[in-house]
Amino acid sequence: MDLGSNFSARLEPFLLMGKSVKGAAAAKLVQDATSAPGVFVFSELLQLPNIQELGKNEEHEKFLALLRLFAYKTYGDYLKHRDRLPPLNAAQLTKLKHLSIATLAADRRILPYAELMGALQMPTIRELEDLIIDAIYLDILRGKLDQKEEQFEVEYTMGRDLEPEKLVSLLAALKDWASTTAAVLQKLDENIASVTTEAATAKAKRENHEREVQTTLKELQDRNKDKSGGSNSSQNPVSGGTRVTRSTYASDRMDVDEPVEAPKGKNRKAPQQETSKPQRKRNRF
C-alpha cells in the first residue's frame, strides 16, 4: 500500500459535516480535523464554501489560517505567525511537526538530527527519534535512523497539499520532466534501432562469409575428385582408355616366340633341347 493512501478516507467525515456547518461550528470543525489522528491532508476541506466563509469573519478568520497552516505550512511558519493563530493543543503540535518532517523529507534524502532539532525545537535526540518513529508508524514517511551518523535517511514520504500559487511552477516542472523524458526515450529508440541495424548487417555479413566458405570448399572437393579420376584411368582397365586384353598378349607372344616347324624327311633333326639349368649338388653328410 502506498504511503498516505488512506488519508483521504480519514478526512471524509469532516467533509460531510463541513457542507452543513457555518460560523462557530465550522471553526470547531477545523479544530477537530487538525487534532484528529490519521488526518494529514486538508485541501478538500479547505475548499468548501462554508469553510472559506470563515475568512470573512474577524472572529473566525484565524481558524481558516490554522487550516491553511496544516495544509501547506510547517512548524517554523507557526512559530513566526503564532500571534495570528489560535493556540495549539499537544495533538496539533505533534501533527504539525510530523507534517514538517514530511516537507523536509520531500526535498532532501538525508536529514541531519541537528537540523531537525532546530527546525522542530526538539530538546533531545531521544525525543526527536521518538517523533520520527511515530511518523513512520503513522505511514507519513519511511526511512532509517542512523544513530552513529546522527541523521535520518529518507526512503519515501507522503505528499502534502499543494498551495494554489505553486501550481504554475509545478506544471512547469512537470512539462520540463515530460520533455526530458521524451528526449531520453527518443534517444533510446534511436540507439535501439542503430543496434538492431548493426546486428542485422553483421548477421548478413556472417551468412555471406559462410556461403563463400562453403562454395570454396565444394570447388576444392570437385577439383580433387577430377584429379583422382584422371590418374586412376591409366591404371584401371575399366575406367576408359585402351583396353588391354588377354588375347592381345597372346598374339604378341605367338609372333615372337613361336618356333619354326622343321621340314619332314630323313635329315630331320630332333629339335635342340633347351639347355638345362645346372643342378645344384647336394652335400652328403
N, C-alpha and C positions, 0 to 999 in steps of 0.2 A: 504494500500500500504506500502511495506517495505521501510525503510529508504534508500535513495540514489538509488532507483530503476530507476530513470530517468537520472542519472549522465552520463551513457554511451551514451545515446541518445544525450545529450548536447555536447559530445566530437566528435560525428560522423562528423560534417562538417570540423573540423580541421584534422581529419584522412584522409578525401578525399583530402584536399589541401596538406597535408604532403607527399602524394605519388608523387607529381609533382614538389614541390619546392625544391630548394637547396641553400646553401650558406646563403647570407644575407636575402633572402626571407624565408628560413627555420628558421633563428634566429628571424625574425619578427613574424613568426607564433608562436613560443614559447612564445614570449611576449604577443601576443594576447590571446593565450589559457590560460595562467596563470592569465590574467586580466579579462577574460570573466566571467560574472555572471553565477552561476549554474554549472560550470565545476570544479569538485573536484577530478577526477581520471585521471591519465595521463600515465599509464603504456603502453597502446596500442600505444599512440603517441610516447612514448619514444623508442619503439621497432622498429619503422620504419627505414629503412636503410638511408634515406635522413637525418633524424634527428641524427642518430648515426654518420654520417659523420661530424657533427659539431665538434666533439671531435678531429678530425684530423686537424682542422684549429685553429691556435693560436688565431686568432681574434674572432672566434665564439665559442670556446670551453666553455666559461663562460656561454653561453646560454644553452648548454647541462647540465652544472652543475646546472643552475637555474631550469631546468625542473626536474632534479633529486631531487632537494630540495623540490619542490612542490609535487612530487610523494611520497617521502619517509620520509622526514625530518620534523623538527619543527622550530618554530621561534627562539628557542635557538641556533639551528645549524646555522641559518642565521646570528645571532649576532657574532658567532665565526668565520665565513668564509665570511663575507660581503666584504672584500677586494678582493676576488676572484670571486665575483658575480656582475652582473650589478645592478645598483640602482633600487629599487622597488618603484613603484607608490603607491598611497593610496589604490587602489583596491587590489593590490597584497599583501600589508601588512595586510590588513583586512582578506583576504582569507587565508593567511598563519597562522594567529592567530586562525582562525576557525579550520583549519586542526590540529593545535597544540592541541586545546581543545579536538578534536576527539581522538587524540593519547593518551592523558592523561586519557580520559574517558574510553578508552578500557582496561586500566589496573586497574582502581580504580572506585569504586562506589560513593565515597564521595570525592569531590574536594573542599578543603577549599579556601575561597576567597584569603587569604594571599598567598597561594602557586600559585594560578592562576595569581595574580597581579605581583608576582615576575617573573614567567616564561614568561609572555606576556608583561611585563613592562607597565602595566596599572596604570595610576596615581591615579584614584579614584575608589571606589566601584561602583558608578553610571555608569561610563563608562564600567566597567567590566560586570555589569549586562546587559547593553545595547548590548554589544558584544555577550553575551550568548543568549539573547533573539533573536537577529538576526540569530544566528546559528540554533536556534530551528525553526524559520520560514523558513529557507533555507533547512530544513529537514536533517541537519547534525547530530543532536542529539536530544534526548528528556530527560526531567528531570524536576526538581522543584527547584526553587530558595528559599533557606531557609535564609531569611534576619535576622532572630533572631539569628541563629547559624552561620551566615555568611559563608555559604557553598552551593555548588550546588550538588544536589542528582541526580545521573545519572540513567536513566531508559534504554535507548538504545543509541547506537551510530553507525554511518556509519563505514564501513570497508574501510580502506585505502589500497593503493597499497602495495604489499609485495616486499621487496628487494630480489634479487636472492640469496644472501648469507644466508638469513634467511629461505629459503625454506626447507633446510635439517632439521633444528630444528623444523619447523612447522610440517613436515611429521612425525618426531619422536614423537612430542606431540600428533598428531592425532592417531598414532599407539598405544601409551600408553592409550589414551582415548578409542580407539576401544577395546583393550584387557580388560580394566577395565569394560567397558560396557558389553562385552561378559561374563565376570566373574559374574557380577551382575545379568545378565539375566539368566545365568545357575543356580545361587543360587536361584533366584526367581522360576524357573521351578521346582527345587528340593523341595522347600518349598510348592509349589502348589501341586505337586504330593504327598508329605507327608500328607498334609492336606486332600487331596481327599481320600487317603487310610484310614486315621483315620476316616473320615466321613463315608466311606463305612463300615468299621469294626463296628463302633458304631451303624450304622443302622441295620447291620446284628444281632448284639447282642440284640438290642431292639426288632427286629422282633422275634427272638428265645424266648426271655423272654415273649413276648405277647402270642406266641403259647403255651408255657408251662403253662402260667396262664389260657388260655382258656381250655387246656386239663385237668388241675386240677379242674377247675370249672365244667366241664362236668362230670368228675368222681364223684364229690361230688353230683351233681344233680341225677346221676344214682343210687347212693347208697341211697339217700333219697327216691327215687321212690320205690326201692326194699323194704326198711323198711316199708314204708306206705302201700304197697301192702300186706305184710305178716300180719300185725296187723289187717287189715280190713277183712281178710279171715275168721277169727274165729268168727266174729260178723255178717258178711254179709252172709246170706244163699245162695246167688247167686254166691259168689266168691270161691266156692270149699269147700272141707271138707265134713263132714257128714251132709246130708240134713235132717233136721227135718221137718216132715210133720204133717198135722192135724190128719191124721188117726193114726199115731203113738201115739200121745197124747190120742186119743180116746180109743185105745185098752188098754193102761195102765190104763185109768180110769175105763174101764169096769172090768178089773181084780181086782181092789182094791175095788171099791165102789158098784159093782152090788149086790143087796140083794138076799138072798136065798129064793127061792119060797116055800111058806108054803104048807103042804100036804092038799089035799082036804078031806073033811069029816065034821062030826058033831063037832068034837072038834076043828075045825079050829078057830083059834082066829084071831081077826082082828089085822092087823099089828099095832104095837105100834106107836102111833103118836109121832112125834118129839116134844120134849119139847119146847113149845113156849116161846119165849122170854118175859120176864115180860114187861107189858105195863107201859109206863110212865103215871103217873097220872097228869091230868091237874088241875091246880089250878083254883078253881072257885072264882070268884070275886063277 
